[in-house]
Amino acid sequence: MSLHVRLSPSLAAIAGQPVLRLQDVEAGLTALGLRTLVARRFPELAPHLPSALVVADGRVLGRDEPILDACEIALLTPAAGGR
């Protein structure tokens, strides 16, 4: 399976690209597995992934939830601010 993973602006700046294209991804990959895979293939992102949210089709996934093949995937970093 292949995945296109959109990155938050801060992660995109670190990676130098707004979308990661991941080929040869095993079926049944979980949100935690995605973070691990991205950290292995893009080590510059690794320090930022523990706090990143995995979003599939607009819904935040729990760490053990699987990512389906046709999902729209994003890795988003928490935002701070506001009053």
LINFENDA-V792366 format. One record per pair of residues at least 12 apart in sequence whose C-alpha atoms are under 8 Angstrom apart, sorted by the first residue. I is the first residue (numbers start at 1). J is the second residue. If there is no record, write none. Layout:
BEGIN
I/J, I/J
END
This chain:
BEGIN
1/23, 1/24, 1/25, 1/26, 1/27, 1/69, 2/21, 2/22, 2/23, 2/24, 2/25, 2/69, 3/20, 3/21, 3/22, 3/23, 3/25, 3/69, 3/73, 4/19, 4/20, 4/21, 4/22, 4/72, 4/73, 5/19, 5/20, 5/21, 5/22, 5/72, 5/73, 5/74, 5/75, 6/18, 6/19, 6/20, 6/73, 6/74, 6/75, 7/19, 7/20, 7/74, 7/75, 7/76, 8/74, 8/75, 8/76, 8/77, 10/77, 11/45, 11/48, 11/76, 11/77, 14/44, 14/45, 15/42, 15/44, 15/45, 27/68, 27/69, 28/66, 28/67, 28/68, 29/66, 29/67, 30/63, 30/64, 30/65, 30/66, 30/67, 31/54, 31/61, 31/62, 31/63, 31/64, 31/65, 31/66, 31/67, 32/63, 32/64, 35/49, 35/50, 48/77, 51/77, 51/78, 52/75, 52/76, 52/77, 52/78, 53/74, 53/75, 53/76, 53/77, 53/78, 54/73, 54/74, 54/75, 54/76, 55/73, 55/74, 55/75, 55/76, 56/71, 56/72, 56/73, 56/74, 57/71, 57/72, 57/73, 58/72
END
